[in-house]
Amino acid sequence: MARPKDESKIDAIYEATLRLVLETGFNGLKMADVAREAKLATGTLYIYFKNKEVLINELYYHLKKSKVTQMMSVYEPSDSFQVAFKKLWLNYFTISLNEPERMKFIEQFTHTSYLTKKTKQQGDLLLKPLEDFLADGIKQGVIKKLPVALVLSQLMGPIIEIVKLHYDGSLKITPALKEELFAMAWASIRK
């Protein structure tokens, strides 16, 4: 019987891969470099991940699952749609602001051929609770009657760009600005 995989090693591999792939890109990423950065033998790395394609796909899913789980952790079904939306939006914004490397990685690989069809489908399934929430807002007549995928893009895309502006020094996020940004997001989808 195979030994269970050591979660701390998997975490070290993920962190090393994240740092390296953001520096070198997918093509420049070498498994030996990941092993060295994670302070593991290269052979150990291959016990956990067959190749860099598998590693990238599993890291992508891991990061996306973590981000969606964190975001949805503030959702209370008893809240009004607008209150729940504000909690979700602010939480997603804060997570993206606090984890820019993870945000960049997810963004970089979401629409590439490096992800398998299965990984893309699994990643899309993670968004189902959020899609259902938005679809309910459309049904209630609270937000515009648009395809849910378009509403999601309208909400997430600006956050990604704002976080980039913050980290390149073009924009300082203050509590007042965060409220203004939320107001802009809400105005873009409310009916």
PASEBA-1860 file (N, C-alpha, C; in nm, 3 decimals):
! residues 191
1> MARPKDES> 0.084/-0.118/0.000/0.000/0.000/0.000/0.089/0.125/0.000 ~ 0.053/0.221/-0.082/0.132/0.343/-0.094/0.114/0.431/0.030 ~ 0.225/0.495/0.068/0.218/0.589/0.181/0.138/0.711/0.140 ~ 0.066/0.770/0.236/-0.004/0.894/0.201/0.098/1.004/0.171 ~ 0.060/1.092/0.081/0.151/1.201/0.044/0.156/1.304/0.157 ~ 0.273/1.359/0.177/0.298/1.458/0.281/0.247/1.594/0.233 ~ 0.142/1.645/0.299/0.081/1.773/0.259/0.179/1.890/0.267 ~ 0.272/1.885/0.363/0.369/1.995/0.374/0.462/1.997/0.253
9> KIDAIYEA> 0.493/1.880/0.199/0.575/1.875/0.078/0.496/1.928/-0.043 ~ 0.370/1.891/-0.049/0.286/1.940/-0.159/0.276/2.092/-0.152 ~ 0.256/2.145/-0.032/0.250/2.291/-0.017/0.381/2.357/-0.059 ~ 0.493/2.298/-0.020/0.625/2.354/-0.057/0.643/2.350/-0.209 ~ 0.598/2.243/-0.271/0.608/2.230/-0.417/0.520/2.336/-0.484 ~ 0.398/2.352/-0.434/0.308/2.453/-0.491/0.367/2.593/-0.478 ~ 0.419/2.627/-0.361/0.476/2.761/-0.340/0.598/2.784/-0.430 ~ 0.682/2.682/-0.442/0.800/2.693/-0.528/0.759/2.710/-0.674
17> TLRLVLET> 0.662/2.632/-0.716/0.614/2.639/-0.855/0.554/2.775/-0.883 ~ 0.475/2.823/-0.790/0.412/2.954/-0.808/0.517/3.063/-0.827 ~ 0.617/3.066/-0.740/0.723/3.167/-0.751/0.797/3.155/-0.884 ~ 0.834/3.033/-0.918/0.915/3.013/-1.038/0.839/3.039/-1.168 ~ 0.716/2.992/-1.174/0.642/3.007/-1.299/0.610/3.155/-1.325 ~ 0.593/3.233/-1.220/0.569/3.376/-1.240/0.696/3.447/-1.286 ~ 0.812/3.390/-1.254/0.941/3.446/-1.299/0.976/3.399/-1.440 ~ 0.959/3.269/-1.466/1.011/3.210/-1.589/0.905/3.181/-1.694
25> GFNGLKMA> 0.779/3.178/-1.655/0.674/3.132/-1.746/0.674/2.980/-1.750 ~ 0.574/2.925/-1.816/0.560/2.779/-1.822/0.679/2.715/-1.893 ~ 0.716/2.771/-2.007/0.823/2.710/-2.087/0.958/2.711/-2.016 ~ 0.983/2.811/-1.932/1.109/2.819/-1.860/1.111/2.738/-1.732 ~ 0.997/2.686/-1.692/0.987/2.610/-1.567/1.051/2.472/-1.583 ~ 1.141/2.440/-1.491/1.206/2.308/-1.492/1.178/2.239/-1.360 ~ 1.146/2.111/-1.368/1.113/2.035/-1.248/1.229/2.035/-1.149 ~ 1.352/2.030/-1.197/1.469/2.031/-1.108/1.475/2.162/-1.030
33> DVAREAKL> 1.438/2.273/-1.095/1.436/2.402/-1.026/1.327/2.406/-0.919 ~ 1.212/2.348/-0.952/1.102/2.342/-0.854/1.148/2.261/-0.733 ~ 1.210/2.146/-0.757/1.257/2.061/-0.647/1.357/2.137/-0.561 ~ 1.452/2.203/-0.624/1.553/2.278/-0.549/1.487/2.389/-0.467 ~ 1.396/2.463/-0.529/1.327/2.573/-0.459/1.242/2.521/-0.343 ~ 1.185/2.402/-0.360/1.103/2.341/-0.254/1.186/2.265/-0.152 ~ 1.317/2.261/-0.174/1.412/2.191/-0.087/1.381/2.041/-0.079 ~ 1.360/1.984/-0.198/1.334/1.841/-0.213/1.426/1.783/-0.319
41> ATGTLYIY> 1.444/1.654/-0.312/1.516/1.585/-0.420/1.425/1.582/-0.543 ~ 1.485/1.591/-0.660/1.406/1.589/-0.783/1.322/1.463/-0.792 ~ 1.379/1.349/-0.750/1.304/1.224/-0.753/1.179/1.229/-0.665 ~ 1.189/1.299/-0.553/1.074/1.314/-0.464/0.964/1.394/-0.533 ~ 1.004/1.497/-0.603/0.905/1.578/-0.676/0.826/1.492/-0.773 ~ 0.896/1.401/-0.843/0.829/1.315/-0.941/0.739/1.211/-0.875 ~ 0.757/1.184/-0.748/0.664/1.096/-0.676/0.530/1.166/-0.662 ~ 0.536/1.298/-0.642/0.415/1.376/-0.621/0.349/1.422/-0.751
49> FKNKEVLI> 0.430/1.454/-0.851/0.378/1.507/-0.978/0.455/1.445/-1.092 ~ 0.382/1.378/-1.182/0.443/1.304/-1.293/0.527/1.393/-1.385 ~ 0.480/1.516/-1.408/0.551/1.610/-1.496/0.500/1.752/-1.468 ~ 0.558/1.849/-1.536/0.520/1.987/-1.505/0.378/2.019/-1.552 ~ 0.329/1.951/-1.653/0.192/1.973/-1.698/0.094/1.934/-1.587 ~ 0.118/1.818/-1.527/0.033/1.773/-1.416/0.045/1.870/-1.298 ~ 0.166/1.911/-1.268/0.190/2.004/-1.158/0.115/2.135/-1.180 ~ 0.124/2.193/-1.299/0.056/2.319/-1.328/-0.095/2.302/-1.317
57> NELYYHLK> -0.148/2.193/-1.370/-0.292/2.170/-1.362/-0.339/2.154/-1.219 ~ -0.265/2.080/-1.139/-0.305/2.060/-0.999/-0.288/2.188/-0.918 ~ -0.184/2.264/-0.945/-0.165/2.391/-0.875/-0.277/2.489/-0.911 ~ -0.311/2.497/-1.037/-0.420/2.584/-1.082/-0.549/2.550/-1.007 ~ -0.585/2.423/-1.006/-0.708/2.381/-0.939/-0.701/2.411/-0.789 ~ -0.588/2.382/-0.729/-0.569/2.408/-0.586/-0.588/2.556/-0.554 ~ -0.526/2.645/-0.632/-0.536/2.789/-0.608/-0.677/2.841/-0.631 ~ -0.740/2.793/-0.737/-0.876/2.839/-0.768/-0.974/2.792/-0.661
65> KSKVTQMM> -0.958/2.667/-0.619/-1.045/2.614/-0.514/-1.028/2.693/-0.385 ~ -0.905/2.722/-0.349/-0.878/2.798/-0.228/-0.942/2.937/-0.236 ~ -0.927/3.002/-0.350/-0.979/3.139/-0.366/-1.132/3.139/-0.360 ~ -1.196/3.046/-0.429/-1.342/3.041/-0.428/-1.394/3.005/-0.289 ~ -1.328/2.911/-0.222/-1.369/2.872/-0.087/-1.358/2.990/0.008 ~ -1.247/3.063/0.000/-1.231/3.182/0.085/-1.337/3.286/0.054 ~ -1.362/3.309/-0.073/-1.459/3.410/-0.112/-1.599/3.373/-0.060 ~ -1.640/3.249/-0.081/-1.774/3.207/-0.045/-1.793/3.191/0.106
73> SVYEPSDS> -1.684/3.196/0.182/-1.693/3.177/0.327/-1.776/3.287/0.396 ~ -1.795/3.402/0.331/-1.872/3.510/0.391/-2.020/3.507/0.350 ~ -2.055/3.414/0.262/-2.192/3.409/0.211/-2.288/3.358/0.318 ~ -2.394/3.436/0.340/-2.502/3.400/0.431/-2.632/3.399/0.351 ~ -2.693/3.282/0.332/-2.816/3.277/0.252/-2.928/3.367/0.304 ~ -2.925/3.400/0.432/-3.031/3.485/0.490/-3.013/3.634/0.457 ~ -2.896/3.673/0.407/-2.872/3.812/0.369/-2.953/3.848/0.245 ~ -2.988/3.975/0.232/-3.049/4.021/0.108/-2.946/4.004/-0.003
81> FQVAFKKL> -2.993/4.006/-0.127/-2.901/3.988/-0.238/-2.792/4.094/-0.236 ~ -2.829/4.222/-0.217/-2.729/4.329/-0.221/-2.628/4.317/-0.107 ~ -2.672/4.281/0.013/-2.579/4.265/0.125/-2.485/4.149/0.098 ~ -2.541/4.037/0.052/-2.457/3.920/0.021/-2.358/3.953/-0.091 ~ -2.406/4.024/-0.193/-2.319/4.061/-0.304/-2.203/4.147/-0.256 ~ -2.233/4.244/-0.172/-2.127/4.332/-0.122/-2.024/4.253/-0.041 ~ -2.070/4.163/0.043/-1.978/4.080/0.121/-1.889/3.998/0.028 ~ -1.949/3.935/-0.072/-1.873/3.851/-0.165/-1.774/3.934/-0.246
89> WLNYFTIS> -1.820/4.048/-0.298/-1.733/4.133/-0.380/-1.615/4.183/-0.298 ~ -1.642/4.238/-0.179/-1.535/4.291/-0.096/-1.437/4.180/-0.055 ~ -1.490/4.062/-0.027/-1.403/3.951/0.011/-1.314/3.908/-0.105 ~ -1.371/3.898/-0.225/-1.293/3.861/-0.342/-1.186/3.967/-0.370 ~ -1.224/4.093/-0.357/-1.130/4.203/-0.379/-1.014/4.195/-0.279 ~ -1.047/4.174/-0.153/-0.945/4.166/-0.048/-0.853/4.046/-0.068 ~ -0.910/3.933/-0.102/-0.828/3.813/-0.128/-0.734/3.839/-0.245 ~ -0.784/3.898/-0.351/-0.701/3.927/-0.468/-0.590/4.026/-0.433
97> LNEPERMK> -0.623/4.125/-0.352/-0.526/4.225/-0.309/-0.418/4.163/-0.220 ~ -0.459/4.069/-0.134/-0.366/4.005/-0.040/-0.284/3.892/-0.103 ~ -0.332/3.838/-0.214/-0.265/3.725/-0.278/-0.243/3.752/-0.427 ~ -0.168/3.858/-0.459/-0.155/3.893/-0.601/-0.086/3.786/-0.685 ~ 0.008/3.712/-0.627/0.077/3.608/-0.705/-0.021/3.498/-0.744 ~ -0.106/3.461/-0.651/-0.206/3.357/-0.681/-0.304/3.407/-0.786 ~ -0.346/3.532/-0.773/-0.437/3.591/-0.870/-0.373/3.591/-1.009 ~ -0.246/3.634/-1.017/-0.176/3.638/-1.146/-0.165/3.499/-1.208
105> FIEQFTHT> -0.133/3.400/-1.126/-0.119/3.264/-1.177/-0.251/3.215/-1.236 ~ -0.359/3.231/-1.160/-0.490/3.186/-1.208/-0.524/3.257/-1.338 ~ -0.505/3.389/-1.340/-0.534/3.466/-1.460/-0.448/3.420/-1.578 ~ -0.320/3.398/-1.552/-0.227/3.359/-1.658/-0.265/3.226/-1.723 ~ -0.313/3.132/-1.644/-0.338/2.999/-1.698/-0.483/2.969/-1.733 ~ -0.577/3.055/-1.695/-0.719/3.028/-1.718/-0.750/3.001/-1.865 ~ -0.694/3.076/-1.954/-0.729/3.064/-2.096/-0.612/3.015/-2.180 ~ -0.534/2.923/-2.126/-0.421/2.870/-2.201/-0.445/2.724/-2.237
113> SYLTKKTK> -0.364/2.676/-2.327/-0.371/2.535/-2.365/-0.297/2.446/-2.266 ~ -0.232/2.506/-2.166/-0.159/2.427/-2.067/-0.253/2.350/-1.975 ~ -0.373/2.403/-1.957/-0.470/2.333/-1.872/-0.544/2.229/-1.954 ~ -0.566/2.116/-1.892/-0.643/2.012/-1.959/-0.791/2.050/-1.957 ~ -0.866/1.986/-2.043/-1.010/2.009/-2.048/-1.072/1.974/-1.913 ~ -1.023/1.866/-1.853/-1.075/1.821/-1.724/-1.049/1.928/-1.616 ~ -0.929/1.985/-1.612/-0.897/2.088/-1.513/-0.984/2.210/-1.533 ~ -1.003/2.250/-1.658/-1.089/2.366/-1.687/-1.231/2.340/-1.639
121> QQGDLLLK> -1.282/2.220/-1.666/-1.418/2.186/-1.623/-1.428/2.185/-1.470 ~ -1.329/2.127/-1.403/-1.330/2.124/-1.257/-1.323/2.266/-1.201 ~ -1.240/2.350/-1.261/-1.229/2.489/-1.218/-1.360/2.564/-1.238 ~ -1.425/2.539/-1.350/-1.554/2.604/-1.376/-1.660/2.559/-1.276 ~ -1.658/2.432/-1.238/-1.754/2.381/-1.140/-1.740/2.450/-1.005 ~ -1.619/2.491/-0.972/-1.598/2.561/-0.845/-1.680/2.689/-0.837 ~ -1.705/2.751/-0.953/-1.779/2.877/-0.957/-1.930/2.859/-0.955 ~ -1.977/2.735/-0.956/-2.122/2.708/-0.962/-2.200/2.778/-0.851
129> PLEDFLAD> -2.156/2.774/-0.724/-2.234/2.845/-0.621/-2.244/2.996/-0.649 ~ -2.139/3.055/-0.699/-2.141/3.197/-0.731/-2.232/3.223/-0.852 ~ -2.223/3.135/-0.950/-2.310/3.149/-1.067/-2.457/3.136/-1.027 ~ -2.486/3.040/-0.939/-2.624/3.021/-0.890/-2.672/3.145/-0.816 ~ -2.583/3.203/-0.735/-2.617/3.326/-0.661/-2.651/3.438/-0.759 ~ -2.570/3.458/-0.861/-2.596/3.564/-0.959/-2.723/3.534/-1.040 ~ -2.743/3.408/-1.076/-2.864/3.371/-1.150/-2.988/3.400/-1.065 ~ -2.978/3.379/-0.936/-3.089/3.410/-0.846/-3.115/3.561/-0.844
137> GIKQGVIK> -3.008/3.640/-0.846/-3.023/3.786/-0.851/-3.091/3.831/-0.978 ~ -3.061/3.764/-1.087/-3.128/3.794/-1.216/-3.275/3.758/-1.206 ~ -3.303/3.638/-1.151/-3.441/3.592/-1.136/-3.523/3.686/-1.048 ~ -3.460/3.737/-0.943/-3.529/3.830/-0.852/-3.547/3.968/-0.915 ~ -3.480/3.993/-1.027/-3.489/4.123/-1.091/-3.403/4.229/-1.024 ~ -3.305/4.185/-0.945/-3.217/4.277/-0.874/-3.102/4.322/-0.963 ~ -3.053/4.229/-1.046/-2.943/4.264/-1.137/-2.988/4.243/-1.282 ~ -2.912/4.301/-1.372/-2.946/4.298/-1.514/-2.958/4.156/-1.566
145> KLPVALVL> -3.048/4.139/-1.660/-3.069/4.008/-1.722/-2.965/3.990/-1.832 ~ -2.850/3.937/-1.793/-2.738/3.912/-1.883/-2.689/3.770/-1.858 ~ -2.615/3.713/-1.952/-2.557/3.581/-1.924/-2.468/3.589/-1.799 ~ -2.480/3.490/-1.712/-2.407/3.489/-1.585/-2.256/3.498/-1.609 ~ -2.207/3.431/-1.713/-2.063/3.437/-1.743/-2.019/3.580/-1.773 ~ -2.104/3.656/-1.838/-2.073/3.796/-1.868/-2.073/3.880/-1.740 ~ -2.168/3.855/-1.652/-2.173/3.927/-1.524/-2.046/3.897/-1.443 ~ -2.006/3.771/-1.438/-1.883/3.734/-1.367/-1.762/3.806/-1.425
153> SQLMGPII> -1.751/3.808/-1.556/-1.639/3.877/-1.621/-1.639/4.025/-1.589 ~ -1.757/4.085/-1.589/-1.772/4.227/-1.559/-1.728/4.258/-1.417 ~ -1.744/4.163/-1.326/-1.707/4.184/-1.186/-1.561/4.150/-1.158 ~ -1.514/4.039/-1.211/-1.380/3.991/-1.177/-1.271/4.062/-1.257 ~ -1.296/4.090/-1.382/-1.195/4.155/-1.466/-1.143/4.286/-1.409 ~ -1.235/4.377/-1.371/-1.186/4.503/-1.312/-1.105/4.482/-1.184 ~ -1.143/4.387/-1.103/-1.067/4.362/-0.980/-0.923/4.323/-1.014 ~ -0.907/4.237/-1.110/-0.772/4.195/-1.152/-0.691/4.316/-1.196
161> EIVKLHYD> -0.751/4.401/-1.278/-0.679/4.519/-1.328/-0.649/4.619/-1.216 ~ -0.741/4.637/-1.123/-0.719/4.729/-1.012/-0.606/4.680/-0.923 ~ -0.603/4.551/-0.896/-0.495/4.494/-0.814/-0.360/4.515/-0.883 ~ -0.356/4.498/-1.014/-0.232/4.523/-1.089/-0.188/4.669/-1.073 ~ -0.282/4.761/-1.085/-0.251/4.904/-1.069/-0.197/4.932/-0.929 ~ -0.255/4.868/-0.832/-0.209/4.886/-0.693/-0.065/4.839/-0.678 ~ -0.033/4.722/-0.732/0.100/4.666/-0.713/0.206/4.729/-0.803 ~ 0.165/4.793/-0.911/0.269/4.864/-0.989/0.286/5.008/-0.942
169> GSLKITPA> 0.215/5.045/-0.835/0.233/5.176/-0.774/0.149/5.287/-0.833 ~ 0.063/5.254/-0.928/-0.020/5.357/-0.993/-0.141/5.398/-0.909 ~ -0.176/5.316/-0.811/-0.300/5.337/-0.737/-0.282/5.287/-0.594 ~ -0.323/5.367/-0.498/-0.317/5.325/-0.358/-0.460/5.294/-0.314 ~ -0.483/5.172/-0.270/-0.616/5.131/-0.227/-0.638/5.178/-0.083 ~ -0.735/5.263/-0.065/-0.775/5.310/0.067/-0.914/5.255/0.097 ~ -0.957/5.256/0.222/-1.094/5.211/0.252/-1.199/5.289/0.173 ~ -1.180/5.420/0.160/-1.276/5.502/0.084/-1.278/5.462/-0.063
177> LKEELFAM> -1.160/5.440/-0.120/-1.155/5.398/-0.261/-1.218/5.261/-0.278 ~ -1.195/5.171/-0.183/-1.255/5.037/-0.192/-1.409/5.048/-0.198 ~ -1.465/5.138/-0.117/-1.610/5.159/-0.120/-1.654/5.214/-0.256 ~ -1.577/5.306/-0.311/-1.608/5.362/-0.443/-1.601/5.253/-0.551 ~ -1.501/5.170/-0.541/-1.486/5.061/-0.639/-1.603/4.964/-0.629 ~ -1.645/4.936/-0.506/-1.763/4.850/-0.490/-1.885/4.916/-0.554 ~ -1.903/5.046/-0.528/-2.018/5.117/-0.584/-2.019/5.110/-0.737 ~ -1.900/5.120/-0.797/-1.889/5.108/-0.943/-1.929/4.967/-0.988
185> AWASIRK> -1.882/4.866/-0.916/-1.915/4.728/-0.953/-2.065/4.704/-0.942 ~ -2.124/4.751/-0.833/-2.268/4.731/-0.813/-2.348/4.805/-0.920 ~ -2.307/4.928/-0.951/-2.377/5.005/-1.053/-2.370/4.937/-1.191 ~ -2.263/4.864/-1.214/-2.245/4.800/-1.346/-2.339/4.681/-1.368 ~ -2.394/4.626/-1.260/-2.480/4.508/-1.279/-2.622/4.526/-1.227 ~ -2.645/4.623/-1.140/-2.780/4.635/-1.082/-2.880/4.678/-1.187 ~ -3.001/4.636/-1.167/-3.108/4.666/-1.263/-3.160/4.806/-1.241
END
